[in-house]
């Protein structure tokens, strides 16, 4: 496989990943809307549990999408490094791609890992805390004037 094919496959993978990312954030917005509506009115324990499970499934999907993106970057980097090691010269774009910190630290074997990108993990951890606090924290009593 040459560098054009490698970068084309990466582009297709990133396009697919972008679609999944948009869908994940839309469904996450729906989960926060559910949580907000439950917080405004009387919520049952079943409603809270179902909304929690729904939200955790979305967060799991977000971690999967991030891991898939990292796998795509690592696979492309490994492919380009193999091409370079075979003696072929890489284009300026391919060389620049290999200098990106997330890509340059890629291991020799691309591995799927949910926790390889710590910023992604921290982001989804914050989202988890925010969603669960909206669902489970007590609603403060309204002050009467």
C-alpha positions as CSV (number, residue, x, y, z in Angstrom):
1,X,0.0,0.0,0.0
2,X,1.3,3.4,-0.8
3,X,1.0,6.7,1.1
4,X,-1.9,7.9,-1.0
5,X,-4.0,4.8,-0.1
6,X,-2.9,5.0,3.6
7,X,-4.0,8.7,3.8
8,X,-7.2,8.0,1.9
9,X,-8.2,5.2,4.3
10,X,-7.4,7.6,7.2
11,X,-9.6,10.2,5.6
12,X,-12.5,7.8,5.2
13,X,-12.1,6.6,8.8
14,X,-12.1,10.2,10.1
15,X,-15.2,11.1,8.1
16,X,-17.0,8.1,9.6
17,X,-15.7,9.0,13.0
18,X,-17.0,12.6,12.6
19,X,-20.5,11.3,11.8
20,X,-20.5,9.0,14.8
21,X,-19.2,11.9,17.0
22,X,-22.0,14.2,15.9
23,X,-24.6,11.5,16.5
24,X,-23.1,10.8,19.9
25,X,-23.3,14.4,21.0
26,X,-26.8,14.7,19.7
27,X,-27.9,11.7,21.8
28,X,-25.9,13.1,24.7
29,X,-27.9,16.3,24.4
30,X,-31.1,14.2,24.4
31,X,-29.9,12.6,27.6
32,X,-29.3,15.9,29.3
33,X,-32.8,17.1,28.1
34,X,-34.3,14.0,29.8
35,X,-32.4,14.7,32.9
36,X,-33.4,18.3,32.9
37,X,-37.0,17.5,32.4
38,X,-36.9,15.0,35.2
39,X,-35.3,17.6,37.5
40,X,-38.0,20.1,36.8
41,X,-40.9,17.8,37.7
42,X,-41.6,14.8,39.8
43,X,-39.3,12.0,38.8
44,X,-39.7,8.4,39.7
45,X,-36.9,6.0,40.7
46,X,-37.5,4.0,37.5
47,X,-37.1,7.2,35.4
48,X,-33.9,8.1,37.1
49,X,-32.4,4.6,36.7
50,X,-33.4,4.4,33.0
51,X,-32.0,7.9,32.3
52,X,-28.8,6.9,34.1
53,X,-28.4,3.7,32.1
54,X,-29.2,5.6,28.8
55,X,-26.6,8.3,29.7
56,X,-23.9,5.7,30.6
57,X,-24.5,3.9,27.3
58,X,-23.9,7.2,25.5
59,X,-20.7,7.8,27.5
60,X,-19.5,4.3,26.6
61,X,-20.2,5.1,22.9
62,X,-18.3,8.3,23.2
63,X,-15.3,6.4,24.6
64,X,-15.6,3.9,21.8
65,X,-15.6,6.7,19.2
66,X,-12.5,8.3,20.7
67,X,-10.7,4.9,20.8
68,X,-11.7,4.3,17.2
69,X,-10.2,7.7,16.2
70,X,-7.0,6.9,18.0
71,X,-6.8,3.5,16.3
72,X,-7.2,5.1,12.9
73,X,-4.4,7.6,13.6
74,X,-2.1,4.9,14.9
75,X,-2.8,2.6,12.0
76,X,-2.1,5.3,9.5
77,X,1.1,6.3,11.3
78,X,2.3,2.7,11.3
79,X,1.5,2.4,7.6
80,X,3.4,5.6,6.8
81,X,6.4,4.6,9.0
82,X,6.5,1.2,7.2
83,X,6.5,2.9,3.8
84,X,9.3,5.3,5.0
85,X,11.3,2.3,6.4
86,X,11.1,0.6,3.0
87,X,13.0,3.4,1.4
88,X,10.3,5.3,-0.2
89,X,10.1,9.1,0.3
90,X,7.0,10.5,1.9
91,X,5.2,13.6,0.8
92,X,5.4,16.8,2.8
93,X,1.8,16.2,4.1
94,X,2.7,12.6,5.2
95,X,5.9,13.8,7.0
96,X,3.9,16.6,8.7
97,X,1.3,14.0,9.8
98,X,4.0,11.9,11.4
99,X,5.1,14.9,13.5
100,X,1.8,15.4,15.3
101,X,2.3,14.5,19.0
102,X,-0.6,12.1,19.1
103,X,0.7,10.4,16.0
104,X,4.4,10.5,16.7
105,X,3.9,8.6,20.0
106,X,2.1,5.8,18.2
107,X,3.3,2.3,19.1
108,X,4.6,-0.1,16.5
109,X,1.4,-2.2,16.7
110,X,-1.9,-0.3,16.6
111,X,-4.0,-1.4,19.5
112,X,-7.6,-0.6,20.4
113,X,-7.8,1.0,23.8
114,X,-10.6,3.0,25.5
115,X,-8.1,4.7,27.8
116,X,-5.2,5.6,25.4
117,X,-6.2,9.2,25.1
118,X,-6.4,10.7,28.6
119,X,-8.0,14.0,27.5
120,X,-10.8,12.0,26.0
121,X,-11.2,9.9,29.2
122,X,-11.2,13.1,31.4
123,X,-13.8,14.7,29.1
124,X,-16.2,11.7,29.4
125,X,-15.5,11.5,33.1
126,X,-16.6,15.1,33.5
127,X,-19.7,14.5,31.3
128,X,-20.5,11.5,33.5
129,X,-20.3,13.5,36.7
130,X,-22.4,16.3,35.2
131,X,-25.1,14.0,33.9
132,X,-25.3,12.0,37.1
133,X,-25.4,15.1,39.2
134,X,-28.3,16.5,37.2
135,X,-30.2,13.2,37.6
136,X,-29.4,12.2,41.2
137,X,-28.6,15.4,43.2
138,X,-31.4,16.8,45.3
139,X,-33.3,19.8,43.9
140,X,-32.9,22.8,46.1
141,X,-36.1,24.1,47.6
142,X,-37.4,27.3,46.0
143,X,-37.4,30.3,48.2
144,X,-40.7,32.0,48.6
145,X,-40.9,35.7,48.6
